[in-house]
Every structure is written in structure tokens, then in C-alpha cells.
Amino acid sequence: MDGDFGTGNGVWKVNSGGTTSGNTGPSGAHSGNNYFYFETSTEAEQQAR
């Protein structure tokens, strides 16, 4: 499962591994295969526009 869901202030992402922002977020889902996280980096804000 993979996806980006723009909100205007950042991007909700579905992921199964580590986040795209360095040194932040989990290395994987706590249980199951996927998890949601909210990416607020400059790159994420540009994608949401």
C-alpha cells in the first residue's frame, strides 16, 4: 500500500518502512504492515499544492 493525501499544510502518507524525513518517525509499523504519518517538510507542502 502506498499513497500521498495532500491537505494544504502537509501530506498524509501511507508507508511500510521508515519515513522520508531523516531521523524522524518510526522505522516501520508497530503492528501490521503499514502506518499513516503526516509529513510537514517543505517538500511535502509543495506536493500538497
N, C-alpha and C positions, 0 to 999 in steps of 0.2 A: 504494500500500500504506500502510495506517495502522493503528496498534494500540497499546494500552497493556497491559502484563502486570505486575500487581501482585505484589510479593514480600514485603511487610511492612516492609521497610527503605527502600523507594523503588519506583520504577516503571521497568521497561524500556520504552522507546518505540522505535517504528519511524518514521523520518522521512525526508523527501527534501530539506528546506530547513534553515534554522537551527534551533537548539534553542529551547525556550520560555523558558529562563533567560537573562536578559540578559548579554551579554559573556562567554558561556561556549560551549564546544563548537564544532563546525565550522559553516560556512555551507552545507555540502552534502556529499554522499557523495564520497569520494576517487575511486572509480570506480564505475560503475553509477549507479543512481537512488536507492537507499535505503541507510540505515545504522541500526544499533541504538545507543542510548545509554541510560545509567542516570540517571534524574532523581531527585535526593535532596532537592529543596526541600520546604518544609513542605506546599505544595500537593500534591506527588507522594505524600507519606506519607499525607495524608488520603484521596487517591484509592485507595491500596492497601488501606485498611481496609475 
